[in-house]
Amino acid sequence: MSDLSGRTTIVVGASRGLGRGIATALAEAGAPVIAVSRTAAAFPEIGNGSGSIQPEIADAGEATVPATLIDRYEPRNIILVAGATPHMRPLRQHTWETFSVNWHTDVRITFHWLREILLTSLRPGSRVVVFSSGAAIAGSPLSGGYAGTNATQKIITCYAQGEADQLGLDITFTTILPRMSPDTELGRSAAHAYASAAGMSIEDFLKQFGPTLTPEIAGNAVADLVRAEAGTVAPAYLLTGAGLKKLA
Ligand SMILES: NC(=O)c1ccc[n+]([C@@H]2O[C@H](COP(=O)([O-])OP(=O)(O)OC[C@H]3O[C@@H](n4cnc5c(N)ncnc54)[C@H](OP(=O)(O)O)[C@@H]3O)[C@@H](O)[C@H]2O)c1
């Protein structure tokens, strides 16, 4: 496994949560990281001095942003982690606006970035990692359209791999489906809603999922994945506190 020095990596959705852990782990592995978010975030100095994190304020869902940032930074790896926190309530209490919020953020961001990546043809050997959710498989009855948006992100990432292969582009696309992480704003809100619907404390509710998924674990998992041989990378992985598991 080589270190990531020289492999400029754009992490979209890096100001907090899983994306922040991913930006930090990639920089610690030597990558120059471009950390994209709409609000400013301060990052700690990277201890070993090889990698770096440069914040970039942008709305990743705007159609022109992927082209601008890909042209400016010529990344070797792109990690899409940005997403909106869904409104946690039963279906009957949703409006179309609350139900569809993740379609207009998560899916929109994934669509614009995948499309631009295929059009601009990242350099051979590039990696693209898209964060979906375990909800894409298990469902998420309290978060409206969220499970469907995450399934769509997984499906269109597979489409992107197919189109890249047809075009002869040597780019590896993969999707990561994390389990609930109470260490992030989004995960805390979901854990609170499901624990309260089950009449349980958050702690008891989360125990059933085993070891807690943290931003640090997510970061190390992504750093390992982008360093692995391209031929060994699966189309999709489940991510838990125990790490990555290939999905069939
Ligand atoms: N945490 C979990 O339990 C969990 C479980 C399964 C799947 N996931 C998925 O993992 C991803 C990250 O979740 P998280 O828990 O880390 O979320 P989070 O803590 O809410 O962080 C979301 C990040 O995305 C950024 N972002 C949102 N919209 C953006 C936009 N339009 N342009 C640029 N940046 C944007 C936010 O920064 P700004 O607000 O500053 O823009 C923030 O940095 C999401 O796709 C989520 O669905 C999370």
Ligand as a Chemical Component Dictionary entry (heavy atoms), coordinates in Angstrom:
data_LIG
# 
_chem_comp.id                   LIG 
_chem_comp.type                 NON-POLYMER 
_chem_comp.pdbx_formal_charge   0 
_chem_comp.three_letter_code    LIG 
# 
loop_
_chem_comp_atom.comp_id 
_chem_comp_atom.atom_id 
_chem_comp_atom.alt_atom_id 
_chem_comp_atom.type_symbol 
_chem_comp_atom.charge 
_chem_comp_atom.model_Cartn_x 
_chem_comp_atom.model_Cartn_y 
_chem_comp_atom.model_Cartn_z 
_chem_comp_atom.pdbx_ordinal 
LIG N1  N1  N 0  -24.092 9.649  9.972  1  
LIG C1  C1  C 0  -24.806 8.571  9.721  2  
LIG O1  O1  O 0  -25.342 7.914  10.623 3  
LIG C2  C2  C 0  -24.971 8.126  8.295  4  
LIG C3  C3  C 0  -25.502 6.859  8.070  5  
LIG C4  C4  C 0  -25.674 6.439  6.761  6  
LIG C5  C5  C 0  -25.320 7.271  5.711  7  
LIG N2  N2  N 1  -24.804 8.498  5.959  8  
LIG C6  C6  C 0  -24.483 9.352  4.796  9  
LIG O2  O2  O 0  -23.155 9.836  4.929  10 
LIG C7  C7  C 0  -23.077 11.165 4.401  11 
LIG C8  C8  C 0  -22.483 12.084 5.471  12 
LIG O3  O3  O 0  -23.301 12.051 6.624  13 
LIG P1  P1  P 0  -22.891 12.828 7.961  14 
LIG O4  O4  O 0  -23.591 12.156 9.054  15 
LIG O5  O5  O -1 -21.417 13.017 8.002  16 
LIG O6  O6  O 0  -23.614 14.250 7.700  17 
LIG P2  P2  P 0  -23.354 15.652 8.407  18 
LIG O7  O7  O 0  -22.625 15.522 9.690  19 
LIG O8  O8  O 0  -24.660 16.359 8.392  20 
LIG O9  O9  O 0  -22.359 16.388 7.369  21 
LIG C9  C9  C 0  -22.794 16.681 6.072  22 
LIG C10 C10 C 0  -21.678 17.404 5.336  23 
LIG O10 O10 O 0  -22.134 17.686 3.996  24 
LIG C11 C11 C 0  -21.905 19.073 3.733  25 
LIG N3  N3  N 0  -22.892 19.518 2.745  26 
LIG C12 C12 C 0  -24.231 19.365 2.787  27 
LIG N4  N4  N 0  -24.791 19.904 1.699  28 
LIG C13 C13 C 0  -23.777 20.410 0.948  29 
LIG C14 C14 C 0  -23.707 21.098 -0.287 30 
LIG N5  N5  N 0  -24.802 21.393 -0.984 31 
LIG N6  N6  N 0  -22.491 21.469 -0.753 32 
LIG C15 C15 C 0  -21.368 21.193 -0.059 33 
LIG N7  N7  N 0  -21.370 20.539 1.115  34 
LIG C16 C16 C 0  -22.557 20.163 1.608  35 
LIG C17 C17 C 0  -22.048 19.734 5.103  36 
LIG O11 O11 O 0  -21.394 20.980 5.158  37 
LIG P3  P3  P 0  -22.167 22.382 5.006  38 
LIG O12 O12 O 0  -23.477 22.285 5.710  39 
LIG O13 O13 O 0  -21.195 23.341 5.619  40 
LIG O14 O14 O 0  -22.307 22.581 3.537  41 
LIG C18 C18 C 0  -21.300 18.726 5.975  42 
LIG O15 O15 O 0  -19.913 18.935 5.869  43 
LIG C19 C19 C 0  -24.510 11.553 3.990  44 
LIG O16 O16 O 0  -24.630 11.337 2.615  45 
LIG C20 C20 C 0  -25.379 10.577 4.745  46 
LIG O17 O17 O 0  -26.605 10.304 4.086  47 
LIG C21 C21 C 0  -24.624 8.952  7.226  48 
# 
loop_
_chem_comp_bond.comp_id 
_chem_comp_bond.atom_id_1 
_chem_comp_bond.atom_id_2 
_chem_comp_bond.value_order 
_chem_comp_bond.pdbx_ordinal 
LIG N1  C1  SING 1  
LIG C1  O1  DOUB 2  
LIG C1  C2  SING 3  
LIG C2  C3  SING 4  
LIG C2  C21 DOUB 5  
LIG C3  C4  DOUB 6  
LIG C4  C5  SING 7  
LIG C5  N2  DOUB 8  
LIG N2  C6  SING 9  
LIG N2  C21 SING 10 
LIG C6  O2  SING 11 
LIG C6  C20 SING 12 
LIG O2  C7  SING 13 
LIG C7  C8  SING 14 
LIG C7  C19 SING 15 
LIG C8  O3  SING 16 
LIG O3  P1  SING 17 
LIG P1  O4  DOUB 18 
LIG P1  O5  SING 19 
LIG P1  O6  SING 20 
LIG O6  P2  SING 21 
LIG P2  O7  DOUB 22 
LIG P2  O8  SING 23 
LIG P2  O9  SING 24 
LIG O9  C9  SING 25 
LIG C9  C10 SING 26 
LIG C10 O10 SING 27 
LIG C10 C18 SING 28 
LIG O10 C11 SING 29 
LIG C11 N3  SING 30 
LIG C11 C17 SING 31 
LIG N3  C12 SING 32 
LIG N3  C16 SING 33 
LIG C12 N4  DOUB 34 
LIG N4  C13 SING 35 
LIG C13 C14 SING 36 
LIG C13 C16 DOUB 37 
LIG C14 N5  SING 38 
LIG C14 N6  DOUB 39 
LIG N6  C15 SING 40 
LIG C15 N7  DOUB 41 
LIG N7  C16 SING 42 
LIG C17 O11 SING 43 
LIG C17 C18 SING 44 
LIG O11 P3  SING 45 
LIG P3  O12 DOUB 46 
LIG P3  O13 SING 47 
LIG P3  O14 SING 48 
LIG C18 O15 SING 49 
LIG C19 O16 SING 50 
LIG C19 C20 SING 51 
LIG C20 O17 SING 52 
# 
